């Protein structure tokens, strides 16, 4: 899938009113960084973090691939959790066109 390749190479893609970025999270200071998918929604002018679990991976590249794989799974199963049900619904509605 072209979108997966672009996301892994560029670190972001834009789909309709959404910007999807790969990022790192270190919420707890004593834990290693873990991959995250951040989503900017132009309609609300806010950033959201995909809350679906992403496996860390043994390397940074593996972590990015895990994040993209989870995003693809979310797209196919239409179960994005962005912390806001309406934003999650709109995101899946637009993003699912890339996966089907």
PyMOL CGO cylinders between C-alpha atoms (Angstrom):
from pymol import cmd
from pymol.cgo import CYLINDER

trace = [
    CYLINDER, 0.00, 0.00, 0.00, 1.39, 3.33, -1.04, 0.3, 1, 1, 1, 1, 1, 1,
    CYLINDER, 1.39, 3.33, -1.04, 0.20, 5.21, 2.06, 0.3, 1, 1, 1, 1, 1, 1,
    CYLINDER, 0.20, 5.21, 2.06, 2.12, 2.87, 4.37, 0.3, 1, 1, 1, 1, 1, 1,
    CYLINDER, 2.12, 2.87, 4.37, 5.34, 3.38, 2.40, 0.3, 1, 1, 1, 1, 1, 1,
    CYLINDER, 5.34, 3.38, 2.40, 4.89, 7.18, 2.41, 0.3, 1, 1, 1, 1, 1, 1,
    CYLINDER, 4.89, 7.18, 2.41, 4.14, 7.20, 6.13, 0.3, 1, 1, 1, 1, 1, 1,
    CYLINDER, 4.14, 7.20, 6.13, 7.24, 5.14, 6.94, 0.3, 1, 1, 1, 1, 1, 1,
    CYLINDER, 7.24, 5.14, 6.94, 9.49, 7.19, 4.63, 0.3, 1, 1, 1, 1, 1, 1,
    CYLINDER, 9.49, 7.19, 4.63, 8.18, 10.70, 5.35, 0.3, 1, 1, 1, 1, 1, 1,
    CYLINDER, 8.18, 10.70, 5.35, 6.83, 10.23, 8.88, 0.3, 1, 1, 1, 1, 1, 1,
    CYLINDER, 6.83, 10.23, 8.88, 3.46, 11.73, 7.94, 0.3, 1, 1, 1, 1, 1, 1,
    CYLINDER, 3.46, 11.73, 7.94, 0.63, 11.61, 5.43, 0.3, 1, 1, 1, 1, 1, 1,
    CYLINDER, 0.63, 11.61, 5.43, -2.36, 13.83, 4.80, 0.3, 1, 1, 1, 1, 1, 1,
    CYLINDER, -2.36, 13.83, 4.80, -5.78, 12.31, 4.22, 0.3, 1, 1, 1, 1, 1, 1,
    CYLINDER, -5.78, 12.31, 4.22, -8.62, 14.75, 3.71, 0.3, 1, 1, 1, 1, 1, 1,
    CYLINDER, -8.62, 14.75, 3.71, -8.78, 17.06, 6.73, 0.3, 1, 1, 1, 1, 1, 1,
    CYLINDER, -8.78, 17.06, 6.73, -6.45, 14.81, 8.75, 0.3, 1, 1, 1, 1, 1, 1,
    CYLINDER, -6.45, 14.81, 8.75, -2.66, 14.82, 9.09, 0.3, 1, 1, 1, 1, 1, 1,
    CYLINDER, -2.66, 14.82, 9.09, -1.31, 11.50, 10.41, 0.3, 1, 1, 1, 1, 1, 1,
    CYLINDER, -1.31, 11.50, 10.41, 2.18, 11.52, 11.95, 0.3, 1, 1, 1, 1, 1, 1,
    CYLINDER, 2.18, 11.52, 11.95, 4.46, 8.94, 13.48, 0.3, 1, 1, 1, 1, 1, 1,
    CYLINDER, 4.46, 8.94, 13.48, 5.80, 10.19, 16.79, 0.3, 1, 1, 1, 1, 1, 1,
    CYLINDER, 5.80, 10.19, 16.79, 7.36, 8.93, 20.02, 0.3, 1, 1, 1, 1, 1, 1,
    CYLINDER, 7.36, 8.93, 20.02, 5.95, 9.03, 23.52, 0.3, 1, 1, 1, 1, 1, 1,
    CYLINDER, 5.95, 9.03, 23.52, 7.81, 8.91, 26.79, 0.3, 1, 1, 1, 1, 1, 1,
    CYLINDER, 7.81, 8.91, 26.79, 4.97, 9.52, 29.24, 0.3, 1, 1, 1, 1, 1, 1,
    CYLINDER, 4.97, 9.52, 29.24, 6.85, 7.90, 32.10, 0.3, 1, 1, 1, 1, 1, 1,
    CYLINDER, 6.85, 7.90, 32.10, 10.38, 9.19, 32.58, 0.3, 1, 1, 1, 1, 1, 1,
    CYLINDER, 10.38, 9.19, 32.58, 11.91, 5.81, 33.41, 0.3, 1, 1, 1, 1, 1, 1,
    CYLINDER, 11.91, 5.81, 33.41, 10.44, 3.98, 30.40, 0.3, 1, 1, 1, 1, 1, 1,
    CYLINDER, 10.44, 3.98, 30.40, 11.78, 3.78, 26.88, 0.3, 1, 1, 1, 1, 1, 1,
    CYLINDER, 11.78, 3.78, 26.88, 10.17, 5.72, 24.07, 0.3, 1, 1, 1, 1, 1, 1,
    CYLINDER, 10.17, 5.72, 24.07, 7.24, 3.98, 22.42, 0.3, 1, 1, 1, 1, 1, 1,
    CYLINDER, 7.24, 3.98, 22.42, 5.81, 4.66, 18.95, 0.3, 1, 1, 1, 1, 1, 1,
    CYLINDER, 5.81, 4.66, 18.95, 2.60, 6.64, 18.64, 0.3, 1, 1, 1, 1, 1, 1,
    CYLINDER, 2.60, 6.64, 18.64, 0.33, 7.78, 15.85, 0.3, 1, 1, 1, 1, 1, 1,
    CYLINDER, 0.33, 7.78, 15.85, -0.70, 11.43, 16.19, 0.3, 1, 1, 1, 1, 1, 1,
    CYLINDER, -0.70, 11.43, 16.19, -3.63, 12.77, 14.18, 0.3, 1, 1, 1, 1, 1, 1,
    CYLINDER, -3.63, 12.77, 14.18, -4.33, 16.44, 13.52, 0.3, 1, 1, 1, 1, 1, 1,
    CYLINDER, -4.33, 16.44, 13.52, -7.93, 17.29, 12.65, 0.3, 1, 1, 1, 1, 1, 1,
    CYLINDER, -7.93, 17.29, 12.65, -8.41, 20.53, 10.71, 0.3, 1, 1, 1, 1, 1, 1,
    CYLINDER, -8.41, 20.53, 10.71, -12.08, 20.69, 11.69, 0.3, 1, 1, 1, 1, 1, 1,
    CYLINDER, -12.08, 20.69, 11.69, -11.38, 20.86, 15.43, 0.3, 1, 1, 1, 1, 1, 1,
    CYLINDER, -11.38, 20.86, 15.43, -7.87, 22.36, 15.02, 0.3, 1, 1, 1, 1, 1, 1,
    CYLINDER, -7.87, 22.36, 15.02, -6.60, 19.84, 17.58, 0.3, 1, 1, 1, 1, 1, 1,
    CYLINDER, -6.60, 19.84, 17.58, -4.14, 16.96, 17.81, 0.3, 1, 1, 1, 1, 1, 1,
    CYLINDER, -4.14, 16.96, 17.81, -5.26, 13.50, 18.93, 0.3, 1, 1, 1, 1, 1, 1,
    CYLINDER, -5.26, 13.50, 18.93, -3.24, 10.40, 19.76, 0.3, 1, 1, 1, 1, 1, 1,
    CYLINDER, -3.24, 10.40, 19.76, -4.39, 7.00, 18.53, 0.3, 1, 1, 1, 1, 1, 1,
    CYLINDER, -4.39, 7.00, 18.53, -5.07, 5.08, 21.74, 0.3, 1, 1, 1, 1, 1, 1,
    CYLINDER, -5.07, 5.08, 21.74, -5.11, 1.64, 20.16, 0.3, 1, 1, 1, 1, 1, 1,
    CYLINDER, -5.11, 1.64, 20.16, -2.11, -0.26, 21.61, 0.3, 1, 1, 1, 1, 1, 1,
    CYLINDER, -2.11, -0.26, 21.61, 1.13, -0.31, 19.61, 0.3, 1, 1, 1, 1, 1, 1,
    CYLINDER, 1.13, -0.31, 19.61, 3.92, -2.75, 20.39, 0.3, 1, 1, 1, 1, 1, 1,
    CYLINDER, 3.92, -2.75, 20.39, 7.27, -1.04, 21.09, 0.3, 1, 1, 1, 1, 1, 1,
    CYLINDER, 7.27, -1.04, 21.09, 9.55, -3.15, 18.88, 0.3, 1, 1, 1, 1, 1, 1,
    CYLINDER, 9.55, -3.15, 18.88, 13.22, -3.96, 19.44, 0.3, 1, 1, 1, 1, 1, 1,
    CYLINDER, 13.22, -3.96, 19.44, 14.42, -1.15, 17.14, 0.3, 1, 1, 1, 1, 1, 1,
    CYLINDER, 14.42, -1.15, 17.14, 13.03, 2.24, 16.25, 0.3, 1, 1, 1, 1, 1, 1,
    CYLINDER, 13.03, 2.24, 16.25, 12.30, 1.08, 12.69, 0.3, 1, 1, 1, 1, 1, 1,
    CYLINDER, 12.30, 1.08, 12.69, 10.42, -1.95, 14.00, 0.3, 1, 1, 1, 1, 1, 1,
    CYLINDER, 10.42, -1.95, 14.00, 8.43, 0.34, 16.30, 0.3, 1, 1, 1, 1, 1, 1,
    CYLINDER, 8.43, 0.34, 16.30, 7.45, 2.55, 13.34, 0.3, 1, 1, 1, 1, 1, 1,
    CYLINDER, 7.45, 2.55, 13.34, 6.39, -0.52, 11.33, 0.3, 1, 1, 1, 1, 1, 1,
    CYLINDER, 6.39, -0.52, 11.33, 4.34, -1.73, 14.30, 0.3, 1, 1, 1, 1, 1, 1,
    CYLINDER, 4.34, -1.73, 14.30, 2.61, 1.66, 14.49, 0.3, 1, 1, 1, 1, 1, 1,
    CYLINDER, 2.61, 1.66, 14.49, 1.78, 1.59, 10.78, 0.3, 1, 1, 1, 1, 1, 1,
    CYLINDER, 1.78, 1.59, 10.78, 0.53, -2.00, 11.06, 0.3, 1, 1, 1, 1, 1, 1,
    CYLINDER, 0.53, -2.00, 11.06, -1.77, -1.01, 13.94, 0.3, 1, 1, 1, 1, 1, 1,
    CYLINDER, -1.77, -1.01, 13.94, -3.04, 1.93, 11.89, 0.3, 1, 1, 1, 1, 1, 1,
    CYLINDER, -3.04, 1.93, 11.89, -3.81, -0.44, 9.01, 0.3, 1, 1, 1, 1, 1, 1,
    CYLINDER, -3.81, -0.44, 9.01, -5.59, -2.84, 11.39, 0.3, 1, 1, 1, 1, 1, 1,
    CYLINDER, -5.59, -2.84, 11.39, -7.59, 0.06, 12.85, 0.3, 1, 1, 1, 1, 1, 1,
    CYLINDER, -7.59, 0.06, 12.85, -8.54, 1.09, 9.34, 0.3, 1, 1, 1, 1, 1, 1,
    CYLINDER, -8.54, 1.09, 9.34, -9.69, -2.40, 8.33, 0.3, 1, 1, 1, 1, 1, 1,
    CYLINDER, -9.69, -2.40, 8.33, -11.60, -3.03, 11.56, 0.3, 1, 1, 1, 1, 1, 1,
    CYLINDER, -11.60, -3.03, 11.56, -12.91, 0.55, 11.74, 0.3, 1, 1, 1, 1, 1, 1,
    CYLINDER, -12.91, 0.55, 11.74, -12.12, 0.84, 15.44, 0.3, 1, 1, 1, 1, 1, 1,
    CYLINDER, -12.12, 0.84, 15.44, -9.97, 3.96, 15.85, 0.3, 1, 1, 1, 1, 1, 1,
    CYLINDER, -9.97, 3.96, 15.85, -9.81, 5.34, 19.38, 0.3, 1, 1, 1, 1, 1, 1,
    CYLINDER, -9.81, 5.34, 19.38, -8.73, 8.97, 19.21, 0.3, 1, 1, 1, 1, 1, 1,
    CYLINDER, -8.73, 8.97, 19.21, -10.35, 9.87, 22.53, 0.3, 1, 1, 1, 1, 1, 1,
    CYLINDER, -10.35, 9.87, 22.53, -13.26, 11.65, 20.82, 0.3, 1, 1, 1, 1, 1, 1,
    CYLINDER, -13.26, 11.65, 20.82, -15.95, 9.42, 19.30, 0.3, 1, 1, 1, 1, 1, 1,
    CYLINDER, -15.95, 9.42, 19.30, -16.98, 11.94, 16.63, 0.3, 1, 1, 1, 1, 1, 1,
    CYLINDER, -16.98, 11.94, 16.63, -13.39, 12.58, 15.49, 0.3, 1, 1, 1, 1, 1, 1,
    CYLINDER, -13.39, 12.58, 15.49, -12.72, 8.83, 15.53, 0.3, 1, 1, 1, 1, 1, 1,
    CYLINDER, -12.72, 8.83, 15.53, -15.80, 8.23, 13.37, 0.3, 1, 1, 1, 1, 1, 1,
    CYLINDER, -15.80, 8.23, 13.37, -14.85, 10.90, 10.84, 0.3, 1, 1, 1, 1, 1, 1,
    CYLINDER, -14.85, 10.90, 10.84, -11.25, 9.68, 10.76, 0.3, 1, 1, 1, 1, 1, 1,
    CYLINDER, -11.25, 9.68, 10.76, -12.29, 6.10, 9.98, 0.3, 1, 1, 1, 1, 1, 1,
    CYLINDER, -12.29, 6.10, 9.98, -14.83, 7.28, 7.41, 0.3, 1, 1, 1, 1, 1, 1,
    CYLINDER, -14.83, 7.28, 7.41, -12.12, 9.13, 5.47, 0.3, 1, 1, 1, 1, 1, 1,
    CYLINDER, -12.12, 9.13, 5.47, -9.07, 6.96, 6.21, 0.3, 1, 1, 1, 1, 1, 1,
    CYLINDER, -9.07, 6.96, 6.21, -10.77, 3.63, 5.44, 0.3, 1, 1, 1, 1, 1, 1,
    CYLINDER, -10.77, 3.63, 5.44, -10.79, 4.50, 1.74, 0.3, 1, 1, 1, 1, 1, 1,
    CYLINDER, -10.79, 4.50, 1.74, -7.01, 3.90, 1.78, 0.3, 1, 1, 1, 1, 1, 1,
    CYLINDER, -7.01, 3.90, 1.78, -7.37, 0.37, 3.16, 0.3, 1, 1, 1, 1, 1, 1,
    CYLINDER, -7.37, 0.37, 3.16, -10.23, -0.99, 1.06, 0.3, 1, 1, 1, 1, 1, 1,
]
cmd.load_cgo(trace, "trace")
